[in-house]
């Protein structure tokens, strides 16, 4: 299994938009200790959210 790192393109294991990892770290204030701050666009609107790194996988364009 690949280690997710800053700058990787990821997707939620359950599906959703393609996102870019902006930073990794301890986001325990959000309830997530091993988290990834991900960014993506919803149309022209930039979005960001912290996800548990265990719920993400590297996006591979097939």
N, C-alpha and C positions, 0 to 999 in steps of 0.2 A: 504494500500500500504506500502511496506517495505521501510525503509530508507536505502539508499546505504551508505556503510561505507568502510573505508580503508580495503583492503584484500578481499573484496567481489568479486565473480565471476559474471561478467555482460555480457550482449550482447546488441547491439543496438536494439531499438524497430523495426527498419526496417530490421534487420538481420545482418549477418556478423560473424566474428570469436568470439569465447569465449575469454574474456579478464579479467584481474585482475586489480582492482582499486589500484593504487600505492599511490595516494594522492588525497585529495579533497581541493578545495579552490577557491580563487579569481584569475582567469587568465585573467583579463580585458585587459592585454597587448595583449592577443590573441583574444580579443573580446568576451570572455566568462567569466561572473562574477561568476556564480555558476557552476564550472567545476570539472571534474574528470580526472586525468591523468591516462590513462589506458595503460597496457602493454600486449603484446601477441607475439606469434611467427608466422612468415610466413616461413614455412619450418624450417630451422635452424637459420634464421635471426630474432633477437629480434626487435620488433617494439614498438613505443609508440606514443601516441597522446592525446591531451586534447579534451574531449567531453563535451557538455552541459549535465549536470546531468539529465535534463528532457527528454533527448533522449535515456536514458539507462534504462534497467530493470534487476533485479536479474536473473541470469541464473539458471534454475532448470532442472536437468537431469531427464527426464521422461522415 
